[in-house]
């Protein structure tokens, strides 16, 4: 089976895309979205998932956005630094969505599904930005997601990203943490490790599904034209 067919089959027509956001607070509707990164998840001919390309952007706070000083101190972002290469939310999302739609088509999938560490937070900010900018054809499922905090808690006994990553044998750099690109890539590595450790379980489930006479399910079609 070709790798693109495997990608569609492994996650029922969904393409996992790891997303991390850095923000000016905890309220997705009122607080600034300052960084966003998306990491495409790929799959090889042996059914092993791996981290693909990273697409990361610095964003300008939207007009009237709240910037909580405690959040900015935590993530180390200066929204007004003259050398910060920030762009408008709509521009960043359009660029990111274009790359994701291309990957969805290339892997034979029909829709993206967000993977995140405490994924509801990232999905909430993403959906709020989509609504705020009025963008159409969001490639992500609007509410379903894969949460690596839950997966890591079940598989590794750790829900903290830094600790879970280190348990997989990967290194963790505290100096790079709380950058959307770095955290998204480490989250992608964690997701791939857990999925690959469950590969045998997936193969057994596929065999059982065949015995039950089930046909492959797939989400509703999505218009992916540029």
N, C-alpha and C positions, 0 to 999 in steps of 0.2 A: 504494500500500500504506500502511495506517495506521501511525503511529509505533509503536504498541504491537506490531504484527506485526513491524515491522523490528527492534525490540529483541530479540524472541525469535529471529528468523532470524539476526541478525548474530552471536550468540554461542551458537547451537545450543541455545536454550531456557534458557540461563543468564543471569542478570542480574548484571553486574559490580558489586560493592560494594567500594569502597576502605576498608581498615581500617588504622588505625595504633594501636599501643599504646605506652604509657610504663610502665616496670616498675621494680621494685626489684632487678633482676639479670637474669641470662641463662638461668636454669633455670625453665622454664615450670611445673614441678610444685612447686617449693619457694619461688620468689621472688614477691613481691607484684605483682599487676596494679593499677596506680595510675591510669591514664587509658586510655580507649578511645574512638575516634571512628570513625564509619562515614559514608561519602559515597556516595550513590546515583548511579550513572551513568545518564544518560538519552540518548535518541536522537531526533533530529528527523525530519521527513518526507523530508529529503534524505539521510538515512543518516549524518549527522554526530553523533558522540557528544559529550556535554557534561557538565559537573559539575552535579549536582542538589543536593538537600538534604543538610545535615550534621547528624548526631546524635552528640553528644559528652557524655561523662560522666566525672566524677571518682569514683574508687572507694576504698572503705575497704580496707586490707590484710586479707586473710582471716586467720582465727585461726591463729597459728603461722607466718605468712609471714616469709620472710627479706627483710631490707632491707639491701642492700649499700651502704655509705656512698659508694663510688666511683660507683655508678649514680645515686644521689640527687644527688650533686654535678654529674654530667653533665647530668641533665635538669632540675635546679633545683627539684625537688618536695620540699616539706616535708609528709609524710603526715599530720602531727598539727597543722598550722596551724589555729587556731580558726575562720578565715574560709573554709577550704577546703570547698566544697559537696559533700562526698563521700557516696556512698550504697553500700549493699551490692552485691556482685557480682551476685547473683541479680536484684535489682531493676533494675540497669543493663542486664543482658543481656536481660531480659524486655522492657524498653522498646525497646531497640535492635532486637531480633528482631521485635517487633510492627510497627515502621516498615518493616523490610525485607520482611516478608511482604506488607504492603500494597503496596509498590512492585513486588514480584514479580508479584502478581496484576494490578496496573494495567498492567504492560508485557507481559502475556501470556506470562510466563516460568514455569518450573516449579521453579527452584532458584536460589539465589544462588551466586556464585563469588567468593571473596576475591581482591582485588587489593591488593598491598602492595609496598613497596620492601624487598627481602629478605623476601619474603612468608612463607617458612617460619617465620620468627621470630614474626610476628603470628599466623599460623594456629596455631602451637604453643601460644601463650598463650591464644588464644581457645578452642581445643579443651580445654585443661587446665581453664579456668574453667567450661566447660560440664559437664565430667565432675565437677568439684568441687561444683558447685551442684545437679547432678542434673536440669538443665533438659532438657525434651523438645522435639522438633520444631525442632531447630537448622536454620535455613533454608539454611546454607552446605553446599556439597560438603565432605565430611570431609577430603579430601586434595588435590584439584586446586586450582590457584590460578594467577593471572597475576602474574608477578614483574616489576615495572618496572625493577629493577636490570638484569635480563637484557635486557629490551626496549630500555632506554636504551643499554645497551652495544652492542647490535646496530644500533640506528637512529642513535645520536648519538655513539658512541664514548666515552661517559662513563657510569660506574656510580654515581658519587656523586650523591645526590639534588639537592643544592644546585647543582651544576655542570650537571647535565642540565636542570633547570628553567630556568636562565638561558639555556641554549642554545636553548630554545624561544621565547625572547623575553619570558618572564615574569620578574618581580622575585623576589628572595629576601631575606627579612629574618632575619638571624641572631638578632635579639633575640626573634623569635617562634618560632624553630625549637625542636624538642623539646617542643612542645605537640602532643598527639595530634591535635587539631582542625586546627592549622595544617599539620602534616606530611601529614595525610590529604588536605587540600584541594590542596596542592601536588602530591602524588602523583597525585591525580585529574586535575589539569590536564595533568600529564606523560603519563598514560595516554591521555587524550583526544587530545592532540597526536599521539602515535604512531599511534593507531588511525585518526585522520582522514587522516594522511599515507599510510596503507596502504589507503585506501578504494578506489582504483583496482584494487589487487591483489585485494581482496575481490570486486569486481564481476566481474573476469575469472575468478576461481575459481568464482563462482556459475554463470557461463556454462558453464564446463568441466564442472561437476557436472551441469548439465542435459543436456549432451551425453552424459555417461556414464550418464544415466538414474537418477542417485541420488535418493533421497527424503530429505527433511529428517530428520536425526536429532534426538533429544531425550533428555534424561536421564530417569530413572525419575520417575514422578509423586511429588509431595510433598504431604502433608496441610497445607494452609495456613490452615485454619479458625482463627479467634481462640479 
